[in-house]
């Protein structure tokens, strides 16, 4: 698929750390509203790919384009402002802030305010603050977290922290939501709820979802296409049905009988 027809386009992506080539020749496209997964054994380079796309690493080589705009090496803040946001394998909340404060802080860079309007509490500043509050409360309702609005984020149950981290992404109105092992540490019912949430976010808010996950039930249940990596390189790309039947994938990751 040509880059011009894709929503997120990654081509020839490589990342070298000194003498170690951690990622080599990764290429894929994510279509608008598509749920796309990257899987592979531990150490395959999945998170390195995520870090390159989301601006935490500057890739050694390769192109990364979001709706035709080059975002490679822009830095995580700029990438987020362009509509691509992510969660992390280890939850990264402001644990000593309240649940509500976490969502208000996340919107800071997206408010139409400046230093002077903040100092003088202008009408536009107050309106922006009110919109941010309403947006935060909407997502707390959506995620079933409203009852915890004034609780410190670090005191939430782990599954609720996961949902809060996704809410913190969604308050910024992203175009691409990147989820790094969102099912890690969740119980079976929470994993089932997570699958439903991912599908709802795509359907109701039009986001494309790029997913790293080890839970194969979740991956196969929610993804439309899957990229499989091994030792930093791609070994297969296709639909869940095709991936489950691919002999290279069975040998490298899913396991041989």
Order of alpha helices (4+ residues) and beta strands (2+ residues): beta-beta-beta-alpha-beta-beta-alpha-beta-alpha-alpha-alpha-alpha-beta-alpha-beta-alpha-beta-beta-alpha
